[in-house]
Amino acid sequence: MLTSPIMTVSRTSADSWWSLAGDLLSAHTLVWLASVGRDADLTPDGHRFFIDRYHRFANYHRRRGHLGKAFRYNARAEEHARALGGDGPPYAAAMAMPRPKRFIRVNAVSRSCPSGYDDAA
């Protein structure tokens, strides 16, 4: 079994069957439309998306006791992980940013009206 940091997926309230199935269906449809008539491969980001969604779908079925389905979806996620290669997703790095400038409050609304002008638009 291939282990990767992507496998630890936290459960969110959006992990319903409909949202996960819709994500997978729309992604497969877009990949199919983009690859019709040409020899194309998924990008690394595409593989990461499928790894995440298949793991979430496997966790969904595992929580409900459907171990066969969970095993199948986990296997599909592992196929995408093997196709992705490498040692996992790109890791975050600490980056230095300049200190933001001090906030200055500006009141740019005129309260006085020069004589001779009316406020008709």
Secondary structure, DSSP 8 states (H G I E B T S, - for coil): ----GGG-----TT--HHHHHHHHHHHHHHHHHHHTTS-----HHHHHHHHHHHHHHHHHHHHTT-HHHHHHHHHHHHHHHHHH-TTSS-------------------------TT-----
